[in-house]
Amino acid sequence: MPPATATTTPTPASTPLRTIQVIIIRLIVLVAAHYILLSAAFFLLVAPYTAPAALVLHVFDPSLPSFAPSRFAGIMATAAYLISAALLSPAVSRVARRSAKCADFSVSVYLIHAGLTWYIHGRFPTSGVYWTVMVLCGALCSLLSERLAMREELKEIDLGSFVASKQSKPAGVLR
């Protein structure tokens, strides 16, 4: 009889399908957090200067962000985008868990936003100001989240309990 060979079966956490599911769930969480923060920022900064009933449409309006002083609501919309990007960065660093993945998740959130803007307005956003604001938001969120994740990664690991357990058991003694 041939000797039994040990076969390794992949654990559910290591299968490619499971990994894709985890990534999709993380993206859904980040997109939801993005829209909660963006809606709150728009409510506080943009709604007082526009029709509050159309607030959801303002979030997806590619022509609203502006740098022109004559368009105060547009400037406030740009500020709302940037503030929400800064506030989203702790969530990205928590969800990504590693600084190397923060840029991927940040860019994905803003690409999903651009795709939803395209879907809701029925036309591809071609405004240079819109894309400038999206790139600035993606970069800001990415840099801040990477900084937060890096700070977490570089925290000193407490070895006190590990050293104490090694000292209580002398080497070679079985208990």
Buried (B, 14 or more C-beta within 10 A) or exposed (E): EEEEEEEEEEEEEEEEEEEEEEBEEBBEBBBEBBBBBBBBBBBEBBBEBBEEEEBEEBBBBBBBBBEEEEBEBBBBBBBBBBBBBBBBBBBBBBBBBEBEBBBBBBBBBBEBBBEBBBEBBEEEBEBEBBBEBBEBBBBBBBBBBBBBBBEEEEEEEEEEEEEEEEEEEEEEEEE
